[in-house]
């Protein structure tokens, strides 16, 4: 029978932590799955200029902090951060928004490299460029002429190339090449959106080299009052059959209707960007996954407005393609008042969908697993549920603009952030804490195991074994 474990990542040495450690990401070493790296908006505990990553060498049971990410600040370890291991050799890659630059209202994306999980040296900066937003990293290893090379993709919303901002930076030799390590910018948006594309651009990489990219092409963006933008968008998928390293990257999928590059999965969707559910902002939810046993089978998930612009909340949609993204199903799953979809497929063809759902003044984080696109009831796990108004948000995003789900073989690994009140009712599937916590009094405790610590936002790791 499958087993599921959930672990609060915050180490015992940080039992007094009170920060909003939101927007998590995760990487698992495919060669050594006990080696796991997680990230969040966690500042260095000593107030240093290097932001920490969370490191586990025992499959996520225990964690330590290792401050190796450049560009940190005392209050915000780093801006957006995404991590991925190569599939061979153990190299770790990251894409970040430099937090020091963000203090000057500058979006500065940096692509980073570390030789492996045991390295304590600061990550090497391979690329530094202003204006891209929300980097998302996927890495793989491929053999060319008898040499195994790390192919690394950093999807981003490159606001320096407006209005066609959906982009992917690709390197075919990231493991050993000197900076900038062969990274080439590729614009994956080929139509002309209204001002820009949406912030999320996501990658799905098949083990044999086929790579997909998906993004939200903003077709109409108008002032909705305050920070809110009323957006009408299309969900677009592009594909590259040569791994994104040929002469015309990400141009192998053309729309069946207008023959433009990029197949539209859904059109005319509506979102109120920067509207709220609970204390969390809305907008920009997107995920994609490819079946590791069949490059033709790909799924996409996104969120849009319930009842169009006059409605409230968000509805999550999942669709699938069985012909390399050329044609798409209708919705195979919808979830009301949900955000942060994450998708992954294991080597059995089992599809995982993780998301965070708002209801009854709570945020719930849910994992669903289906072998038949929800034609029969899925295996469903409520990983976490807690009041949405605790703690009071210090900044946005409150929980994060994304969570991560991935697979190694038959196993699923994921990460999410949430209210860290130690209450068994908040964890229907159980949980393990490293930081001092009293589940009887529902109280976090400092290093002395006596001083009370108020609730905050922590990252949580989970692993579902086959």
Order of alpha helices (4+ residues) and beta strands (2+ residues): beta-beta-beta-beta-beta-beta-beta-alpha-beta-beta-beta-beta-beta-beta-beta-beta-beta-beta-beta-beta-beta-beta-beta-beta-beta-beta-beta-beta-beta-beta-beta-beta-beta-beta-beta
